[in-house]
Amino acid sequence: MPERLGRGFRWLLASSWISNIGDGVAIAAGPLLVAQQTDKAYLVALAATLQWLPPLAFGLFAGALTDRVDRRLLVITVDLVRCVVLGLLAASIVTDTVSIALVLVAMFLLGTAEMFADNASGTILPMIVDRDDLAIANARLQTGFITVNQLAGPPLGAALFAAGTVWPFVTQAVMVLLGAVLISRLRLPHHRRDPEVVTRIRHDIAEGFRWVLHHAAVRTLVLTILVFNVSFGAAWSVLVLYATERLGLGAVGFGLVTTVGAVGGLVGTLSYGWITRRVSLGDLMRIGLILETLTHLGLALTRSAYVAMPIFFVFGAHAFIWGTTSVTIRQRAVPTELQGRVGSVNLVGVFGGLVVGSGIGGVLAEHYSVVAPFWFAFVASSLFVVLLWGQLGHIAHADEEPAGDVSR
């Protein structure tokens, strides 16, 4: 790791890695717990919706709050709240009082707390790393995220679930707590506005919206993320049912789906510098969205896990290349004092699309088949590509420097 990234980045990286182990465990264990409590497709999709709903409901407030308070303290506080919720969920499992209603409430609370933590965490990196080093720092964070959250976490979560339903949730609570302890070691520069300047939350939120509307590159990113997450949310909201019923995979096999996608993401992230030196950001977006559209078509057509797994691999590479690019562009472009609010506008785009999409996916799977959401995702994505094609060029004309070499 380059020394120029500094000690603060190392504390942030360590906290991110530790927390992501716990969150990766939950990626597999959460849907498996829901599926254990119910076999109704609409309730399975509702569980995904309740995890995706908090950013849509509270995201703008979270962004304004992030720009008003100590961001480090905010992350620590909400992580402690997550630990309490996970502890209560684990206790209900041990005492055999768990129910689908309780699980759904817990997922909503966990999603809300995680949203506040993620929004605040995303604003910390540009405060402790120089602008020119943001690309490599984001790549390091993404590499850790892929390795422990997507690669190691889901199979571990599935294995812990098979050993005993309570263990993955106890593990997640411990990891989140350790992550909070590590991030408490950070010392951040001042970022809050003059305390003598008094504004209302509504004014702060509107300021973030206005900034996004007047910045072509970030505005295009938010719009693209919004519309494509409608199709993605429809298909992925019933992924656990698709993997088990359509592909014939068990609990551990479902964890393997995420792992294969993460391997693709790791390859994509490690190749990021090489790719961005040869492909413009506008063209990179266009290629990625075409790949995402074809992903939905391939999964809709196949019944074979041997065909589906390479598709998940390619999609994983696309998803993490896209994620590294969009985060770096946003962090470079946005002033420090606006990072929370602009990030929250992006979150609303992400999860607004997921909430709408998961609702559509649940209805289609319940009334037709588990593959119906994937056909919807293919048709909708095809339409979105046509409508957004001309707008994607804005990324190529962003006033930020292109992402640098982040290869190891």
Helices and strands as residue ranges (DSSP letters): G 3-5, H 6-37, H 41-66, H 71-94, H 100-128, G 131-133, H 134-144, I 145-152, H 153-163, H 167-183, H 201-213, H 216-236, H 239-241, I 242-246, H 251-270, H 272-276, H 281-301, H 305-333, G 336-338, H 339-367, H 372-388, G 389-392, H 393-396
